[in-house]
Amino acid sequence: MIGFHNGNYIELNKLSIPITSTTINRSYAAFEFFTLINNKPFYLDRHLKRLFQTLDLLRIQIKYNEFELTKIIENLILKNPIEDISYKIFIIPEPTPNCDFFKGDIFIFPFLNATKQKSLYKTGAKLLLKEYNRFLPKAKTTNYIASIYWENEIVKQQAIDVLYYNFNFIRETSRSNIFIVKNNIIYTPIKDILLGITRSIAFDLIKKNDLILKEKEINIDELYNADEVFITSTTPEIMPIINIDSTIINDGKVGKITQKLMLDFRELKFNY
């Protein structure tokens, strides 16, 4: 497979990051991840918009604009005629004499998609509650230290991820946004979260179905007493949650609104 580094298309096994980089030493870098649907980047415009918002927050500058990155990605897709792959973008900061910003070293590379647990879309998945609030949550960075630390517990508890909360209010999982449904109204956290691309697509689908959506602070009691819970992100897309720690949601059944949104998302992908 072929990747991209600072103007050059390079075999993937020859891409490398120097051991002296700020990313290795300080876990500081911008990150973006998107999939291909029908050999086209899925909502690439939204991903690139968020990437540049992250770069602004991290004070990293690169020599490419959104249009130029799009062309680079299109070239990479032509150079990697492989089914079922996704792409990652890393922007690695380099020290500069100007302390106002970092110069960004750019890497774009493909990787094979992991196998999905398809049964979870019918039975629902489990999350573990953990108290944690990310620094600069609106920036998508490479710092996943909290979720990696709890990975052994996630596996042992047969969960798929941790759900962060702070001062009794839920935020997000390590890789997804969360929604709850109560009395046919959909709620999602508004504060201290990454604004996910699949979250924005879910907003579109909710509007299309004339459902009511409210962004608000959601406390843990509201989470436990929800009629439905689901998460959204690039890899699981829209996935039902029926277990939070030891609390069962909706008697362990996947709710009708969640089912409808999952179906609409699959149709969206099919017709993309």
Residue pairs with C-beta under 8 A, 6 or more apart in sequence:
1 11
1 12
1 80
1 82
1 85
1 109
1 110
1 111
2 9
2 10
2 11
2 12
2 76
2 79
2 80
2 110
3 9
3 10
3 11
3 12
3 15
3 76
3 107
3 108
3 109
3 110
4 10
4 72
4 75
4 76
4 106
4 107
4 108
4 109
5 15
5 105
5 106
5 107
5 108
6 105
6 106
9 75
9 76
9 79
12 109
12 110
15 107
15 109
17 23
17 24
17 90
17 92
17 107
18 24
21 92
21 93
21 94
21 105
22 28
22 29
22 92
22 93
22 94
22 95
22 102
23 29
23 90
23 92
23 93
23 142
27 141
27 142
27 143
27 145
28 58
28 93
28 141
28 142
28 143
29 58
29 90
29 91
29 92
29 93
29 141
29 142
30 51
30 54
30 55
30 58
30 60
30 89
30 90
30 91
30 104
30 139
30 140
30 141
30 142
31 54
31 88
31 89
31 90
31 91
31 140
31 141
31 142
32 47
32 48
32 50
32 51
32 54
32 88
32 89
32 140
33 47
33 86
33 87
33 88
33 89
33 234
34 41
34 42
34 43
34 44
34 47
34 86
34 87
34 197
34 234
35 41
35 42
35 86
35 87
35 113
35 234
35 235
36 42
36 77
36 85
36 86
36 87
37 269
37 272
38 272
39 77
40 272
41 47
41 73
41 77
41 87
42 234
42 269
42 272
43 197
43 201
44 70
44 73
45 66
45 70
46 197
46 200
47 197
48 66
48 69
48 70
49 66
50 140
50 195
50 197
51 69
51 89
51 91
51 140
52 66
53 138
53 139
54 91
54 138
54 139
54 140
54 141
55 61
55 62
55 91
55 104
57 136
57 138
57 139
58 93
58 102
58 136
58 139
58 141
59 100
59 101
59 102
60 91
60 93
60 101
60 102
60 103
60 104
61 101
61 102
61 103
61 104
62 91
62 103
62 104
62 106
64 72
64 106
69 89
69 108
72 108
73 87
73 108
76 87
76 108
76 110
80 110
82 110
82 112
84 112
84 113
85 110
85 111
85 112
85 113
86 110
86 111
86 113
86 234
87 108
87 109
87 110
87 111
88 107
88 108
88 109
88 111
89 106
89 107
89 108
90 106
90 107
90 108
90 142
91 104
91 105
91 106
91 107
92 104
92 105
92 106
92 107
93 102
93 103
93 104
93 105
94 102
94 103
94 104
94 105
95 102
96 102
96 103
113 235
114 235
116 235
116 236
117 125
117 160
120 160
120 236
120 239
120 240
121 239
121 240
121 254
121 262
122 254
123 242
123 254
124 240
124 241
124 242
124 243
124 249
124 252
124 253
124 254
125 159
125 160
125 231
125 239
125 240
125 241
125 242
125 243
126 157
126 158
126 159
126 160
126 241
126 242
126 243
126 244
127 159
127 160
127 161
127 162
127 163
127 173
127 231
127 241
127 243
127 244
127 245
128 150
128 153
128 154
128 157
128 159
128 161
128 162
128 163
128 244
128 245
129 162
129 163
129 165
129 170
129 220
129 244
129 245
130 146
130 150
130 162
130 163
130 164
130 165
131 164
131 165
131 166
132 146
132 162
132 164
132 165
132 166
133 164
133 166
133 171
133 192
134 143
134 146
134 164
134 171
134 192
134 194
135 143
137 171
137 172
137 192
137 193
137 194
138 193
138 194
138 195
139 194
140 194
144 174
146 162
146 164
146 174
147 154
147 161
147 162
147 174
147 175
150 162
153 159
154 160
154 161
154 162
159 243
160 236
160 239
161 173
161 174
161 175
161 176
161 231
162 173
162 174
163 170
163 171
163 172
163 173
163 178
163 244
164 170
164 171
164 172
164 173
164 174
165 171
165 220
166 192
168 219
168 220
169 189
169 191
169 217
169 218
169 219
169 220
170 178
170 189
170 218
170 219
170 220
170 223
171 189
171 191
171 192
171 193
172 178
172 189
172 193
172 194
172 196
173 231
173 233
175 233
175 235
176 196
176 198
176 231
176 232
176 233
176 236
176 239
177 188
177 189
177 193
177 194
177 196
177 198
177 199
177 231
177 232
177 233
178 188
178 189
178 229
178 230
178 231
178 232
178 241
179 186
179 187
179 188
179 202
179 229
179 230
179 231
179 232
180 186
180 187
180 188
180 218
180 222
180 223
180 226
180 227
180 228
180 229
181 187
181 226
181 227
181 228
181 229
181 230
181 255
181 257
181 258
182 222
182 225
182 226
182 227
183 227
184 211
184 212
184 257
185 211
185 212
185 213
185 214
186 206
186 211
186 212
186 213
186 214
186 257
187 213
187 214
187 215
187 216
187 218
187 222
188 199
188 213
188 214
188 215
188 218
189 215
189 216
189 217
189 218
190 215
190 216
190 217
191 217
196 232
196 233
196 234
197 234
198 232
198 233
198 234
198 237
198 238
199 232
199 233
201 232
201 265
201 268
202 232
202 238
202 261
202 265
203 213
205 261
205 264
205 265
205 268
206 213
206 261
207 213
208 264
209 260
209 261
209 264
211 257
223 229
223 244
224 244
224 247
224 249
226 249
226 250
227 249
227 250
227 255
228 240
228 249
228 250
228 254
228 255
228 256
228 257
228 258
229 240
229 241
229 242
229 244
229 249
230 238
230 239
230 240
230 241
230 255
230 258
230 261
231 238
231 239
231 241
232 238
232 239
237 262
237 265
238 258
238 261
238 262
238 265
239 262
240 254
240 255
240 258
240 259
240 262
241 249
242 248
242 249
242 250
242 252
242 253
242 254
243 249
243 252
